[in-house]
Amino acid sequence: MKYAYKAKDSMGTLIKGIVEATDDNHAASLVSAQKLIPISVSPIHPGLDLEKYIAKIKGISLSELASFTRQLATMLNAGLPLTDALNILKLQTTPQFSEIIGKIMDDVQNGLELSIALAKHPKVFSKVYIALIKAGETAGVMETILNRLADTLEKGREFESKVKGALVYPIIVFIGMIGVMGLMMVVVVPKLTVMYKEFGTNLPIATRILVGLSDFSVQYWWIVALLVIGVILGIKRFLKTPFGRRWWDSKQYDVPVFGPMQNMIMLTELTRTLALLVGAGVSIVEALQVVSGAVGNVVIESELKKIVAKVEKGYSLSISFAESQSFLPIIGQMVAVGEETGKLDDVLTKLSHYFENNSENAVKGLTTAIEPIIIILMGVGVGFLVFTIVMPIYNLTSQF
């Protein structure tokens, strides 16, 4: 049975974790065996372990992965053996991540390389992450690679926070607008409809349409709910098909306002990852192959594979990028500079900074563009509701 425990180490730091034990005493002894002082030990009941269930749905966050990578780099740099470092990290994270780290530690203790052990958990460690660890193992510079990887993950986390922060206000306003309109349709309009019927008011066509929609929503709400759910599931299913995925990936960068932002974000990640791989000593071809599998867009993935084929035939990387219609000309131009100077990783890093700045500007532009659009939509929606509600009342009062 699994037991959740709270304990303190020799420095007084509070540590939480999970152990497999036969009873409470056995669990406490296992915690003590880890040179920890047990504070509390309690059995985990599978049916009541809501926190763990939610954690499984959420997965391992970018913040957790960045923290794990940075701490592992620091411990290895201090001369700590890999298995000892993993054991310490296992005790300092969430139960879900602790379980994964424990499996990785067991694999390493059984003789597997770290990159192979990490590859068993593709939902947590990306192909790029594993390729970099493998490069670090080959070159004997694991600490350096981990530090660079941690830097990249922390930048990604910071940028992700900026994007989410910029979109919070428009999303809240939009949800509020939908909520108010829904409340009007379900609560306010039905009450006014009763009043109109009592006085025998001749309703304008706009009001009759609104009343009809309101009556349908109230009486057949389950049909509306099923319709909404069906549309959402249908779209998700369509986008999972090869045709749907390719169609969306080919069109998403053409969407006004959203498209340029998505393109800049993709180019930021692509150039940053390429810089990291090339700087770690990974060959151009292998780096492109890894990036193509991690880019998350089948159209861009296809273009990168074409570039790989050209590079393998002897074409330079700069010419291969320049001839592609899916990438901005500046990439080919800057890569050419990197090839001439022999500092391709530095040039790619500068390119990623350039695209990152453009991405941040695109996010700001998105919020600037969305706010007036939402205000206009709110104005039109509220105006329509006011017109359809007030006009009958005005007609009613004019009868007296």
C-alpha positions, 0 to 999 in steps of 0.5 A: 500500500502507498503512504504519503509522508511529511518529514524533515531532513538534517537541515530542517527542510520540510519534505513530502513524498510517497513510499510503498509499505505494509503498514504505518510503522513500516512506512515510518521506518522506510522514511527514517532509512532515507535519513529523514525525521518522519512528521506524519505518515498516512495511507493513500486511498486510491478512490480518495486520492483526488490531488494525484488524479488532478496532477495526472491530468495536468502532467509535469509543468514546464516550471517543474521541469526547469527546476529539476534540470537546474537543480540536477546541473547544480548537484552534478557540478558540485561533484554529487553522483548522478544517482544521489542527485536523482534521489535528492530530487525525488524527495523534493518534488510532487508525488507524480514527478517523484514517481517518475524520477524514482523510475529514472534512478532505478534505470540508471542504477541498473546500468542504463544511460540517463538519456535512455532512462529519460526516453522512457518518459516521452510525455515529460522529456521531449526529443530535444531534451533527450538529444541534448542529454545524449550529446552531453553524455557523448562529449562529457559535458553533462553539467554544461548541457543541463545548465543551457537546457535549464536556461532555455526552459526558464526562458520558455516558462517566462515567455509562456507566462507573458503570453498567458498574462497578456490574454487573461483580460480579453478572455475574462471580458469575453467570458463575462460577455457570454455569461451576461448574454446567457443570463439575459436569454435564460432569466430576463427575457422569459419574464418579460415575455410573460408580461408582453403576453399579458398585455397583448403587445405586438412584438417587433420581429427582432423581439420575436426572434429573441423570444424564440431563441430564449424559449428554445434555450430554456425548453430544450437546453439539453439539445443546445448543450449536446449541440455545443459538445458535438461541435467541439468534439467534432472539431477536435476529431477532425483536427486529429485526422491527417487531413484536418491536422495538415489543413489547420497547420497550413492555415493557422499562420494566415489567421489575422492577428493570431497568425503572425503571433503563432509564427513568431512563437514557432520561429523563436522555439525553432531557432532557440532549439537549433542553437542549443543543439548545434552548440552542444555539438549535435550535427546539423542534420541530426539537429534538424531531424530532432527539431522537425519531430518536435516543432508541432506543425506537420507543414513545418515538419515537412519543410524541415525534412526537405531541408535535411534532404538538401543538406545531406545532398551537399547544399548549405543550410543557408541556401536550403532555408532561403529556398523554403517558402515557409521560413522568413528570408532573414533566417537564410541570411543570418544562417549564411553569416553563421556559416561564414564566421563559424559561429552558427550557434551564436547567430541562431541564438541572436535570431531566437532573441530577435524572434522572441522580441517580435513575439512579445510585440505580437502578443501586445498587438494581439491584446491591443487588437482584441480589446476594441473588437470585444468592446464592439461586440459587447456594444452590438450585443447589448444594443441588440438586447436593449433594442429588442427589450425596450422597444416593446416596453415603449410601445406598451407605454404608448398605448396608455 
